[in-house]
Amino acid sequence: MKPAHPGGGQRRLRVAEEVRHLLAELFARGDFRDPELAEAHLTVNEVRMSPDLRNATVFFTRLGRDDGAALLPVLDRVGHHLRGEVARALHLRVAPALHFVADEAPDQAARMERLLRSPEVSRDLGNKR
């Protein structure tokens, strides 16, 4: 019999959301020994889990700044600590390995908004905006 959701769809989404909330709370508290991370003001936009729940891709941004990629080495250093916190809180059989990615979606959305408001596009749309 085939599973209703290949790859554990509903469970995978639920676990990803729990990991996102937990990491967001950890970043909000800022209880890190690393001064770069303690003052970074990160927000977790999305977490995507692998079908076997062994890997989590964490998309993050820095509040008010667009240099999130500069924090990737710092996040890799504290990733083991964060993984332990996730394991302790979620009681999963296997704690997922955390892979951090600087989320560029907010920057892309702002760029698209600027393009849509440009005079050339407004002229082509006939000022419908």
C-alpha positions as CSV (number, residue, x, y, z in Angstrom):
1,M,0.0,0.0,0.0
2,K,1.3,3.5,-0.9
3,P,1.6,6.1,1.8
4,A,-0.9,9.0,1.5
5,H,1.9,11.5,1.3
6,P,5.1,10.3,-0.3
7,G,8.1,11.3,1.8
8,G,6.0,11.9,4.9
9,G,4.5,15.1,3.6
10,Q,2.3,16.3,6.6
11,R,4.7,15.1,9.2
12,R,7.6,16.6,7.4
13,L,5.9,20.0,7.3
14,R,4.9,19.8,11.0
15,V,8.5,18.9,12.1
16,A,9.9,21.7,9.8
17,E,7.6,24.2,11.4
18,E,8.5,23.0,14.9
19,V,12.2,23.3,14.1
20,R,11.6,26.8,12.7
21,H,9.8,28.0,15.9
22,L,12.5,26.5,18.1
23,L,15.4,28.1,16.2
24,A,13.6,31.4,16.0
25,E,13.2,31.3,19.8
26,L,16.9,30.4,20.3
27,F,18.0,33.3,18.0
28,A,15.7,35.7,19.8
29,R,17.2,34.8,23.2
30,G,20.7,35.2,21.8
31,D,22.2,32.8,24.4
32,F,25.4,32.2,22.4
33,R,29.0,32.4,23.5
34,D,30.0,33.6,20.1
35,P,29.7,37.4,20.1
36,E,29.1,37.6,16.3
37,L,26.0,35.4,16.7
38,A,24.7,36.9,20.0
39,E,24.3,40.3,18.4
40,A,23.3,39.2,14.9
41,H,19.4,39.5,15.2
42,L,18.5,36.6,13.0
43,T,15.0,35.5,11.9
44,V,14.2,32.1,10.5
45,N,12.0,32.4,7.5
46,E,11.6,28.8,6.5
47,V,12.8,25.3,7.3
48,R,12.7,22.5,4.8
49,M,13.1,18.9,6.0
50,S,14.4,16.0,4.0
51,P,11.9,13.1,3.5
52,D,13.7,11.0,6.1
53,L,13.8,14.0,8.6
54,R,17.6,13.7,8.9
55,N,18.4,17.0,7.3
56,A,16.9,20.4,7.7
57,T,17.7,23.4,5.5
58,V,17.2,26.6,7.5
59,F,16.6,29.8,5.5
60,F,17.4,32.9,7.6
61,T,17.8,36.6,7.3
62,R,19.4,39.3,9.4
63,L,17.0,41.9,10.6
64,G,17.7,45.2,9.0
65,R,20.7,44.0,7.1
66,D,21.4,42.1,3.9
67,D,24.7,40.4,4.8
68,G,23.3,37.1,6.1
69,A,25.8,35.1,4.0
70,A,28.6,36.5,6.2
71,L,27.2,34.6,9.1
72,L,27.3,31.2,7.5
73,P,30.7,30.2,9.0
74,V,29.5,31.3,12.5
75,L,26.3,29.3,12.1
76,D,28.3,26.3,11.0
77,R,30.4,26.6,14.2
78,V,27.4,26.6,16.5
79,G,25.4,24.2,14.4
80,H,26.2,21.3,16.6
81,H,24.9,23.2,19.7
82,L,21.7,24.1,17.8
83,R,21.2,20.5,16.7
84,G,21.5,19.4,20.3
85,E,18.9,22.0,21.4
86,V,16.6,20.8,18.6
87,A,17.0,17.1,19.6
88,R,16.3,17.9,23.3
89,A,13.2,19.9,22.5
90,L,11.6,17.7,19.8
91,H,12.3,14.2,21.0
92,L,13.0,12.9,17.5
93,R,14.6,9.5,16.9
94,V,17.4,11.2,14.9
95,A,18.2,14.9,15.4
96,P,18.3,16.6,11.9
97,A,21.6,18.0,10.6
98,L,21.1,21.8,10.2
99,H,22.2,23.4,7.0
100,F,21.9,27.2,6.9
101,V,21.2,29.2,3.8
102,A,21.0,33.0,3.7
103,D,17.4,33.7,2.4
104,E,17.4,36.0,-0.6
105,A,13.7,36.0,-1.1
106,P,13.1,39.4,0.7
107,D,15.7,41.1,-1.4
108,Q,14.3,39.6,-4.6
109,A,10.8,40.8,-3.6
110,A,12.0,44.3,-2.9
111,R,13.8,44.3,-6.3
112,M,10.7,43.2,-8.1
113,E,8.6,45.9,-6.3
114,R,11.1,48.5,-7.4
115,L,10.9,47.2,-11.0
116,L,7.1,47.3,-11.0
117,R,7.1,50.9,-9.7
118,S,9.6,52.1,-12.3
119,P,8.4,54.6,-14.9
120,E,9.0,52.3,-17.8
121,V,6.8,49.5,-16.4
122,S,4.1,52.0,-15.3
123,R,4.0,53.3,-18.9
124,D,3.8,49.8,-20.3
125,L,1.0,48.9,-17.9
126,G,-0.9,52.1,-18.8
127,N,-0.7,53.4,-15.2
128,K,-3.0,50.6,-14.0
129,R,-1.1,50.4,-10.7
